[in-house]
């Protein structure tokens, strides 16, 4: 009985944690590039650093626009083909 209660608590916590992910759209105003990520780190110099959800590359931007988005918009963003470079 005690084991099943512990297992249920662990599974409940896992569902709660996975359901609370935060998604971001990061735009680079100068180049017009748009990125999608789940984690943003601010550097000491004021830049933002994150892992792009589409390419897996680590990106650092000095100037950016960050917007929190829902999981549907995130999934749509990372599944779109890359825009041609200007």
N, CA and C atoms as an extended XYZ file, in Angstrom:
258
Properties=species:S:1:pos:R:3:atomname:S:1:resname:S:1:resid:I:1 pbc="F F F"
N         0.831       -1.192        0.000 N   UNK     1
C         0.000        0.000        0.000 CA  UNK     1
C         0.874        1.253        0.000 C   UNK     1
N         1.888        1.239        0.877 N   UNK     2
C         2.761        2.403        0.981 CA  UNK     2
C         3.501        2.645       -0.340 C   UNK     2
N         3.895        1.554       -0.996 N   UNK     3
C         4.624        1.666       -2.265 CA  UNK     3
C         3.736        2.272       -3.352 C   UNK     3
N         2.466        1.871       -3.417 N   UNK     4
C         1.565        2.392       -4.447 CA  UNK     4
C         1.265        3.874       -4.217 C   UNK     4
N         1.194        4.301       -2.967 N   UNK     5
C         0.981        5.718       -2.665 CA  UNK     5
C         2.201        6.531       -3.095 C   UNK     5
N         3.389        6.017       -2.832 N   UNK     6
C         4.625        6.696       -3.235 CA  UNK     6
C         4.715        6.785       -4.753 C   UNK     6
N         4.401        5.688       -5.431 N   UNK     7
C         4.432        5.675       -6.896 CA  UNK     7
C         3.428        6.670       -7.463 C   UNK     7
N         2.243        6.718       -6.912 N   UNK     8
C         1.220        7.659       -7.375 CA  UNK     8
C         1.673        9.100       -7.162 C   UNK     8
N         2.317        9.373       -6.044 N   UNK     9
C         2.810       10.726       -5.768 CA  UNK     9
C         3.892       11.129       -6.761 C   UNK     9
N         4.785       10.206       -7.086 N   UNK    10
C         5.858       10.497       -8.045 CA  UNK    10
C         5.273       10.737       -9.432 C   UNK    10
N         4.339        9.900       -9.861 N   UNK    11
C         3.714       10.079      -11.173 CA  UNK    11
C         2.933       11.390      -11.239 C   UNK    11
N         2.239       11.722      -10.171 N   UNK    12
C         1.502       12.988      -10.127 CA  UNK    12
C         2.431       14.180      -10.229 C   UNK    12
N         3.564       14.115       -9.552 N   UNK    13
C         4.544       15.203       -9.620 CA  UNK    13
C         5.130       15.314      -11.020 C   UNK    13
N         5.380       14.191      -11.671 N   UNK    14
C         5.935       14.211      -13.032 CA  UNK    14
C         4.953       14.846      -14.005 C   UNK    14
N         3.680       14.529      -13.888 N   UNK    15
C         2.665       15.133      -14.757 CA  UNK    15
C         2.575       16.626      -14.488 C   UNK    15
N         2.603       17.020      -13.227 N   UNK    16
C         2.531       18.432      -12.866 CA  UNK    16
C         3.711       19.203      -13.438 C   UNK    16
N         4.918       18.679      -13.297 N   UNK    17
C         6.119       19.354      -13.788 CA  UNK    17
C         6.111       19.443      -15.306 C   UNK    17
N         5.757       18.368      -15.990 N   UNK    18
C         5.769       18.393      -17.453 CA  UNK    18
C         4.694       19.313      -17.999 C   UNK    18
N         3.617       19.515      -17.274 N   UNK    19
C         2.551       20.395      -17.722 CA  UNK    19
C         2.833       21.859      -17.467 C   UNK    19
N         3.908       22.174      -16.791 N   UNK    20
C         4.206       23.550      -16.424 CA  UNK    20
C         5.378       24.134      -17.199 C   UNK    20
N         5.680       23.589      -18.344 N   UNK    21
C         6.787       24.124      -19.142 CA  UNK    21
C         6.418       25.516      -19.646 C   UNK    21
N         7.411       26.367      -19.753 N   UNK    22
C         7.220       27.711      -20.278 CA  UNK    22
C         7.893       27.781      -21.634 C   UNK    22
N         7.197       28.359      -22.589 N   UNK    23
C         7.692       28.452      -23.957 CA  UNK    23
C         7.853       29.917      -24.333 C   UNK    23
N         8.903       30.193      -25.113 N   UNK    24
C         9.193       31.565      -25.513 CA  UNK    24
C         9.436       31.663      -27.012 C   UNK    24
N         9.027       32.789      -27.569 N   UNK    25
C         9.391       33.167      -28.927 CA  UNK    25
C        10.375       34.317      -28.768 C   UNK    25
N        11.543       34.187      -29.370 N   UNK    26
C        12.581       35.213      -29.269 CA  UNK    26
C        12.828       35.758      -30.666 C   UNK    26
N        12.659       37.063      -30.815 N   UNK    27
C        12.889       37.695      -32.118 CA  UNK    27
C        14.118       38.580      -32.047 C   UNK    27
N        14.899       38.535      -33.119 N   UNK    28
C        16.058       39.408      -33.274 CA  UNK    28
C        15.612       40.555      -34.179 C   UNK    28
N        15.400       41.755      -33.616 N   UNK    29
C        14.869       42.866      -34.407 CA  UNK    29
C        15.733       43.246      -35.612 C   UNK    29
N        17.030       43.228      -35.459 N   UNK    30
C        17.921       43.667      -36.540 CA  UNK    30
C        17.866       42.730      -37.745 C   UNK    30
N        17.889       41.434      -37.510 N   UNK    31
C        17.927       40.471      -38.612 CA  UNK    31
C        16.579       39.872      -38.960 C   UNK    31
N        15.591       40.086      -38.102 N   UNK    32
C        14.269       39.544      -38.349 CA  UNK    32
C        14.131       38.056      -38.085 C   UNK    32
N        15.143       37.439      -37.516 N   UNK    33
C        15.126       36.001      -37.231 CA  UNK    33
C        14.241       35.724      -36.014 C   UNK    33
N        13.492       34.621      -36.046 N   UNK    34
C        12.644       34.214      -34.933 CA  UNK    34
C        13.099       32.855      -34.425 C   UNK    34
N        13.209       32.726      -33.104 N   UNK    35
C        13.640       31.488      -32.456 CA  UNK    35
C        12.571       31.057      -31.457 C   UNK    35
N        12.592       29.778      -31.105 N   UNK    36
C        11.678       29.231      -30.109 CA  UNK    36
C        12.498       28.458      -29.088 C   UNK    36
N        12.170       28.649      -27.798 N   UNK    37
C        12.937       28.004      -26.737 CA  UNK    37
C        12.066       27.784      -25.510 C   UNK    37
N        12.574       26.982      -24.580 N   UNK    38
C        11.876       26.741      -23.315 CA  UNK    38
C        12.646       27.299      -22.126 C   UNK    38
N        13.823       27.839      -22.371 N   UNK    39
C        14.645       28.352      -21.271 CA  UNK    39
C        15.505       29.504      -21.762 C   UNK    39
N        15.497       30.589      -21.027 N   UNK    40
C        16.291       31.767      -21.384 CA  UNK    40
C        17.177       32.135      -20.205 C   UNK    40
N        18.431       32.387      -20.504 N   UNK    41
C        19.408       32.794      -19.487 CA  UNK    41
C        19.903       34.194      -19.848 C   UNK    41
N        19.949       35.076      -18.869 N   UNK    42
C        20.493       36.416      -19.111 CA  UNK    42
C        21.955       36.430      -18.680 C   UNK    42
N        22.824       36.901      -19.568 N   UNK    43
C        24.251       36.964      -19.250 CA  UNK    43
C        24.543       38.215      -18.431 C   UNK    43
N        25.737       38.279      -17.866 N   UNK    44
C        26.136       39.454      -17.075 CA  UNK    44
C        26.197       40.715      -17.927 C   UNK    44
N        26.417       40.553      -19.221 N   UNK    45
C        26.509       41.702      -20.124 CA  UNK    45
C        25.130       42.170      -20.597 C   UNK    45
N        24.066       41.482      -20.191 N   UNK    46
C        22.713       41.878      -20.556 CA  UNK    46
C        22.158       41.179      -21.785 C   UNK    46
N        22.930       40.304      -22.391 N   UNK    47
C        22.450       39.543      -23.546 CA  UNK    47
C        21.590       38.375      -23.055 C   UNK    47
N        20.855       37.752      -23.967 N   UNK    48
C        20.118       36.543      -23.631 CA  UNK    48
C        20.750       35.364      -24.355 C   UNK    48
N        20.778       34.230      -23.668 N   UNK    49
C        21.377       33.010      -24.205 CA  UNK    49
C        20.341       31.904      -24.053 C   UNK    49
N        20.166       31.118      -25.110 N   UNK    50
C        19.170       30.059      -25.084 CA  UNK    50
C        19.495       29.008      -26.134 C   UNK    50
N        18.837       27.859      -26.014 N   UNK    51
C        18.978       26.786      -27.005 CA  UNK    51
C        17.763       26.858      -27.924 C   UNK    51
N        18.010       27.023      -29.218 N   UNK    52
C        16.933       27.109      -30.196 CA  UNK    52
C        16.235       25.759      -30.318 C   UNK    52
N        14.921       25.758      -30.153 N   UNK    53
C        14.151       24.525      -30.217 CA  UNK    53
C        14.116       23.898      -31.595 C   UNK    53
N        14.311       24.680      -32.633 N   UNK    54
C        14.260       24.164      -34.004 CA  UNK    54
C        15.586       23.538      -34.417 C   UNK    54
N        16.682       24.264      -34.221 N   UNK    55
C        17.990       23.794      -34.701 CA  UNK    55
C        18.823       23.099      -33.626 C   UNK    55
N        18.524       23.365      -32.357 N   UNK    56
C        19.327       22.820      -31.267 CA  UNK    56
C        20.575       23.636      -30.983 C   UNK    56
N        20.783       24.702      -31.757 N   UNK    57
C        21.965       25.558      -31.582 CA  UNK    57
C        21.806       26.454      -30.357 C   UNK    57
N        22.926       26.750      -29.696 N   UNK    58
C        22.930       27.718      -28.604 CA  UNK    58
C        23.092       29.100      -29.215 C   UNK    58
N        22.159       29.987      -28.910 N   UNK    59
C        22.105       31.326      -29.493 CA  UNK    59
C        22.323       32.356      -28.392 C   UNK    59
N        23.105       33.386      -28.682 N   UNK    60
C        23.279       34.522      -27.775 CA  UNK    60
C        22.948       35.786      -28.553 C   UNK    60
N        22.015       36.581      -28.027 N   UNK    61
C        21.601       37.819      -28.685 CA  UNK    61
C        21.752       38.989      -27.725 C   UNK    61
N        22.344       40.057      -28.198 N   UNK    62
C        22.485       41.265      -27.392 CA  UNK    62
C        21.167       42.043      -27.364 C   UNK    62
N        20.447       42.039      -28.486 N   UNK    63
C        19.196       42.775      -28.594 CA  UNK    63
C        18.115       41.797      -29.044 C   UNK    63
N        17.046       41.671      -28.269 N   UNK    64
C        16.004       40.709      -28.622 CA  UNK    64
C        14.659       41.145      -28.067 C   UNK    64
N        13.615       40.589      -28.663 N   UNK    65
C        12.249       40.754      -28.170 CA  UNK    65
C        11.774       39.371      -27.748 C   UNK    65
N        11.369       39.230      -26.486 N   UNK    66
C        10.981       37.928      -25.945 CA  UNK    66
C         9.502       37.962      -25.595 C   UNK    66
N         8.800       36.912      -26.031 N   UNK    67
C         7.371       36.818      -25.752 CA  UNK    67
C         7.058       35.408      -25.278 C   UNK    67
N         6.332       35.294      -24.167 N   UNK    68
C         5.901       33.989      -23.681 CA  UNK    68
C         4.747       33.512      -24.559 C   UNK    68
N         4.802       32.235      -24.975 N   UNK    69
C         3.784       31.670      -25.856 CA  UNK    69
C         3.271       30.358      -25.279 C   UNK    69
N         2.173       29.842      -25.845 N   UNK    70
C         1.659       28.554      -25.371 CA  UNK    70
C         2.327       27.403      -26.126 C   UNK    70
N         2.092       26.188      -25.653 N   UNK    71
C         2.764       25.026      -26.238 CA  UNK    71
C         2.367       24.775      -27.690 C   UNK    71
N         1.131       25.096      -28.072 N   UNK    72
C         0.714       24.912      -29.466 CA  UNK    72
C         1.500       25.820      -30.404 C   UNK    72
N         1.671       27.079      -30.014 N   UNK    73
C         2.429       28.022      -30.839 CA  UNK    73
C         3.904       27.613      -30.914 C   UNK    73
N         4.434       27.101      -29.802 N   UNK    74
C         5.820       26.620      -29.782 CA  UNK    74
C         5.994       25.462      -30.767 C   UNK    74
N         5.111       24.466      -30.688 N   UNK    75
C         5.201       23.302      -31.580 CA  UNK    75
C         5.063       23.719      -33.040 C   UNK    75
N         4.163       24.637      -33.312 N   UNK    76
C         3.986       25.135      -34.681 CA  UNK    76
C         5.257       25.847      -35.149 C   UNK    76
N         5.856       26.646      -34.278 N   UNK    77
C         7.063       27.402      -34.626 CA  UNK    77
C         8.262       26.527      -34.923 C   UNK    77
N         8.460       25.474      -34.127 N   UNK    78
C         9.639       24.630      -34.358 CA  UNK    78
C         9.446       23.672      -35.523 C   UNK    78
N         8.202       23.489      -35.967 N   UNK    79
C         7.961       22.579      -37.090 CA  UNK    79
C         7.943       23.295      -38.442 C   UNK    79
N         7.915       24.631      -38.442 N   UNK    80
C         7.932       25.383      -39.700 CA  UNK    80
C         9.312       25.312      -40.335 C   UNK    80
N         9.363       25.287      -41.677 N   UNK    81
C        10.676       25.329      -42.337 CA  UNK    81
C        11.361       26.664      -42.067 C   UNK    81
N        12.669       26.643      -42.050 N   UNK    82
C        13.441       27.863      -41.787 CA  UNK    82
C        13.196       28.888      -42.887 C   UNK    82
N        13.100       30.148      -42.483 N   UNK    83
C        12.921       31.234      -43.449 CA  UNK    83
C        14.226       31.468      -44.191 C   UNK    83
N        14.161       31.836      -45.460 N   UNK    84
C        15.400       32.117      -46.199 CA  UNK    84
C        16.148       33.301      -45.596 C   UNK    84
N        17.471       33.226      -45.598 N   UNK    85
C        18.306       34.303      -45.060 CA  UNK    85
C        18.235       35.518      -45.967 C   UNK    85
N        18.221       36.689      -45.360 N   UNK    86
C        18.184       37.945      -46.124 CA  UNK    86
C        19.568       38.391      -46.491 C   UNK    86
